[in-house]
């Protein structure tokens, strides 16, 4: 999220929180696609993390981007921490360790989200090159230690950094040493939301395998194909995971609101101040128990919902969160995959037929196995490679049926090609990296800064 929400309307009842989710419903003709991706900034000289301050730091990069784009700066006290395109809806923001994020505008086609991405990369390269800054597309930094990572000057991150070690072993790794790509998609109604949540949660391990791209930690293989995904298994299990109750009778906006009410909070923002309420529930905040004399507001709710991190997250749209960041060519493949599957009614039903009989235990085992096994993880005798082939074929047909053509008359299926090539080879991107590490790279991760740089 690029900026905290500003809506100080007091919340009077739980029903208003349920209605907040319900307001995301929209006609299918108004469905949009949002793509977010993170990338590591590194010094071209020495391949080190980029600090916030200094003439060649992240702040200088943001200042340069603001001068180029004319976007509105997002400030936290005297520090610029992001940029917002108030016309188009896109934004640039910073993750805790200086990971540079593009939060794409809601657009109609995968062509548009790809064009937005490529324009952003061209712009950021132009500003970064004179500063000696490069960008790396991986799911986890290949060689930096936690101690190497700078902290961006954002109040929410200070609170999270103090809280994370209390609730899991990998929270600081998640914050400072990982990058993701995600896509945000719409729903038409409560039943449509429920089916999309169920299908995308069950199939999220397929996307994790297709994008698995984090096999190194501190310069050596870490034993996983997506260590970024493994990290989420012990970050904060009260706010992460596969949400098995989504598949139970009674799932809807009300059920998700009740879940969010009991997920521990991080902060409440008042003016420029982040008030640490970590570990407390929004339910208590709603009852007036956290801040004497302060009512819970819609801003508080929106900001709290943005700090819940399941594999698929509900806001006023649905966020697919299971994939590692990667090279630029692969990034538009994620929205193409999910749009082809869940924006096509026939495919949504076909995917539900695939997963509807899986038990909560089977879904959890698949999610637990995929970080280490990738395509070899299996459910009911079928490997994730089999499921990737089947769902990619469905996605391709769904995109053909959408008939959204670019100016050259090409449909959106071309964005699936990187994934189709991965499946044809039968190995994850991480396994390709490991093969290069053991072969041409001579047991060194240093070449990744050239071969996977943006």
Secondary structure, DSSP 4 states (H G I P E B T S, - for coil): --S-----PBP--HHHHHHHHHTT---GGG--EEEEEEEEEEETTT--BPPSSSTTSHHHHHHHHHHHH-PEEEEETTEEEEEE-TTT--EEEE-TTS-EEEEPPPBSSHHHHHHHHHHHHHHHHHHHHHHTEEEE--SB-SS--GGG----S-HHHHHHHHHHTTT-SSHHHHHHHB-EEEEEE--SSHHHHHHHHHHHHHHHHHHHHHT--B-EETTEE-S-SBHHHHHGGGS-TTTEE--GGGGSTT-SHHHHHHHHHHSBP-EEEETTEEEE-TT-BHHHHHTT-SSTT---BHHHHHHHHTT-EESEEESSSEEEEEEE---HHHHHHHHHHHHHHHSSHHHHHHHHHHHTT--HHHHHHHHHHHHHHGGG-EETTEEHHHHHHHHHHHHHHHHHHHT---TTS--GGGGGHHHHHHHHHTS-HHHHHHHHHHTTT-S-STTHHHHTB-
